[in-house]
Amino acid sequence: QVQLVESGGDFVQAGDSLRLSCAASGDIAQINVINWYRQTPGQQRELVAGISSGGTEYAAAVKGRFTISRDNAKNTFYLQMNSLKPDDTGVYFCNANIRSTYNNDGDYWGTGTLVTVSS
């Protein structure tokens, strides 16, 4: 089994920066795909940023302000968020496709971390 735990959410002012972290633990042989999603009340989760073997991708609304990265040695991945706007407010979830030591691939989610950006 694999667990993903996010941290770093906070209440900040517009223009501030935050770095979210997602620590993966458990039976991990390889992390294939890493994504950050966010969700606001009444809305579906939307993809904010992702890393795969094909490279990185970002939602248009965050391009140039957010950066996704990973530390393979720590099985941890990050979302650096700069120039935050009130529209960035939401619960941020990390999501990963992970291969176990038994060569099985699974899709996992964290429980979310709240980011609130005040104007």
C-alpha positions as CSV (number, residue, x, y, z in Angstrom):
1,Q,0.0,0.0,0.0
2,V,1.0,3.6,-0.6
3,Q,0.2,6.7,1.3
4,L,0.4,10.3,0.1
5,V,0.5,13.1,2.6
6,E,0.3,16.7,1.6
7,S,1.6,19.7,3.7
8,G,2.2,23.4,3.3
9,G,-1.2,24.8,2.8
10,D,-1.8,28.1,4.6
11,F,-3.7,31.4,4.6
12,V,-1.7,34.0,2.6
13,Q,-2.1,37.4,1.0
14,A,-2.3,37.9,-2.8
15,G,1.2,38.1,-4.2
16,D,2.7,35.7,-1.6
17,S,4.3,32.4,-2.3
18,L,3.8,28.9,-0.9
19,R,5.4,25.6,-1.4
20,L,3.3,22.5,-1.1
21,S,4.8,19.1,-0.4
22,C,3.6,15.6,-1.0
23,A,5.4,12.8,0.7
24,A,4.8,9.3,-0.6
25,S,5.5,6.2,1.6
26,G,4.9,2.5,1.4
27,D,5.6,-0.1,-1.2
28,I,7.2,2.1,-3.9
29,A,9.4,0.9,-6.6
30,Q,8.9,3.8,-9.0
31,I,6.7,6.9,-9.2
32,N,5.5,7.1,-12.8
33,V,3.3,10.2,-12.9
34,I,2.8,13.0,-10.4
35,N,0.0,15.5,-10.4
36,W,-1.4,18.3,-8.3
37,Y,-5.1,19.1,-8.5
38,R,-7.1,21.7,-6.7
39,Q,-10.8,21.8,-5.9
40,T,-13.1,24.6,-4.8
41,P,-16.5,24.2,-3.3
42,G,-19.1,23.0,-5.8
43,Q,-16.4,22.5,-8.5
44,Q,-14.7,19.4,-9.8
45,R,-11.1,18.9,-9.2
46,E,-8.9,20.5,-11.8
47,L,-5.4,19.6,-12.8
48,V,-3.0,22.3,-11.9
49,A,0.3,20.7,-12.8
50,G,1.8,17.3,-13.6
51,I,5.1,15.5,-14.3
52,S,5.4,12.4,-16.4
53,S,8.1,10.8,-18.5
54,G,6.9,13.2,-21.2
55,G,7.7,16.3,-19.2
56,T,5.8,18.8,-17.2
57,E,2.4,20.4,-17.9
58,Y,0.5,23.2,-16.3
59,A,-2.9,24.6,-16.4
60,A,-3.1,27.9,-18.3
61,A,-4.1,29.8,-15.2
62,V,-1.0,28.9,-13.3
63,K,1.6,28.7,-16.1
64,G,4.6,30.9,-15.2
65,R,3.6,31.2,-11.6
66,F,3.6,27.5,-10.4
67,T,6.4,25.0,-10.6
68,I,6.1,21.3,-10.0
69,S,9.2,19.3,-9.0
70,R,10.2,16.0,-7.4
71,D,12.9,14.7,-5.1
72,N,13.2,11.0,-6.1
73,A,15.5,10.2,-3.2
74,K,12.9,11.3,-0.7
75,N,9.8,10.2,-2.7
76,T,8.5,13.7,-2.2
77,F,7.2,16.1,-4.7
78,Y,6.5,19.8,-4.6
79,L,4.4,22.6,-6.0
80,Q,6.0,25.9,-5.7
81,M,3.3,28.6,-6.0
82,N,4.4,32.2,-6.6
83,S,2.4,35.4,-7.2
84,L,-0.7,33.8,-5.6
85,K,-4.1,35.1,-6.5
86,P,-7.5,34.8,-4.7
87,D,-8.5,32.5,-7.6
88,D,-5.8,30.0,-6.4
89,T,-7.8,29.4,-3.3
90,G,-8.8,25.8,-2.9
91,V,-7.9,22.4,-1.5
92,Y,-4.9,21.0,-3.2
93,F,-4.5,17.3,-3.7
94,C,-1.5,15.3,-4.8
95,N,-2.0,12.3,-7.0
96,A,0.5,9.8,-8.2
97,N,0.7,6.7,-10.3
98,I,3.1,4.4,-8.5
99,R,4.6,1.0,-9.3
100,S,5.0,-1.4,-6.4
101,T,7.9,-3.8,-5.8
102,Y,5.5,-6.4,-7.1
103,N,5.4,-4.6,-10.4
104,N,1.8,-3.4,-9.9
105,D,0.8,0.1,-10.9
106,G,-1.7,2.0,-8.7
107,D,-3.3,5.4,-8.6
108,Y,-3.1,7.2,-5.3
109,W,-4.5,10.4,-3.7
110,G,-3.6,12.4,-0.7
111,T,-6.2,13.9,1.6
112,G,-5.6,17.5,0.5
113,T,-4.2,20.7,2.0
114,L,-6.1,24.0,2.1
115,V,-4.7,27.1,0.4
116,T,-6.5,30.3,1.1
117,V,-5.4,33.5,-0.7
118,S,-6.9,36.7,0.5
119,S,-7.1,39.9,-1.5
